[in-house]
Amino acid sequence: QKEVEQDPGPLSVPEGAIVSLNCTYSNSAFQYFMWYRQYSRKGPELLMYTYSSGNKEDGRFTAQVDKSSKYISLFIRDSQPSDSATYLCAPGGNNAGNMLTFGGGTRLMVKP
Amino acid sequence: NAGVTQTPKFRVLKTGQSMTLLCAQDMNHEYMYWYRQDPGMGLRLIHYSVGEGTTAKGEVPDGYNVSRLKKQNFLLGLESAAPSQTSVYFCASRELNQPQHFGDGTRLSIL
C-alpha cells in the first residue's frame, strides 16, 4: 500500500460544476498538507497548503483536512476549463530531508 | 523571477552515454530535490540535499549521482544511461516546512 493514495481519474466534469478531489494517507506523522496543480508538460505549482485539521479557503478553492481519518480533500467551486490539470496531494512532516510525500495525482478535465 | 531553472529541457541519449542535468535556484533555499515522474508512478524522489555540500539518497537512487557544490545549484548525473531511466526529471527547492518550488522539468529519452 502506498503511503499517499489518490484516484488517478480522469475525472470529467462540465464547466461550473463543484469538483471534489480526495487523498488518503497512512502516516500519522504528517503535520502539514499541500495541494499542487500540474499542467501538461509543466512542473507542479503550489495551489494550497494547510498545517491543521479543518478547512482553508482561497478563492474558488477549499482544502479540507481530517487528521483523525487521514483524509484530505480539495474542492473547486465554479470549475473552469483552465482548471483542467493533474492535482497532486503532498503531505509532509518533520523528517531528515524535510521531504514531501506525493500522491500519484488525479487528472481533472473540465469541459466547456 | 526565475525561481527554479532546469537545463536542458529535452535530451536524447544512447544507452551507455553519460550526462548531467543542472538545477539552479535563485531563492537561497537550503533544501533541494531531484524527482522522476513516470506515468502511473507519480513523483519519486531520487536524491536530495539539505544544504551546500550535502547529499542523501531518496526512494530511487540507483544509477544516479548528485552534487551540491554551491548552494544555488544541484546537479544530477547519469554515469551510464539505461532505457529504464527514460523519464521526466523535476528539480525542486524549499525552505524548512515551506512549500516546494518546482522547475519545468527535463524530458530525457534513452534509446
Interface residues (C-beta under 8 A of the other chain):
Chain A: P8 Y32 M34 Y36 R41 K42 G43 P44 E45 L46 Y49 L88 A90 G92 A96 G97 N98 M99 L100 F102 G103 G104 G105
Chain B: V4 Y31 Y33 G40 M41 G42 L43 L45 Y48 V50 A56 G58 F90 A92 R94 L96 N97 P99 Q100 H101 F102 G103 D104 G105
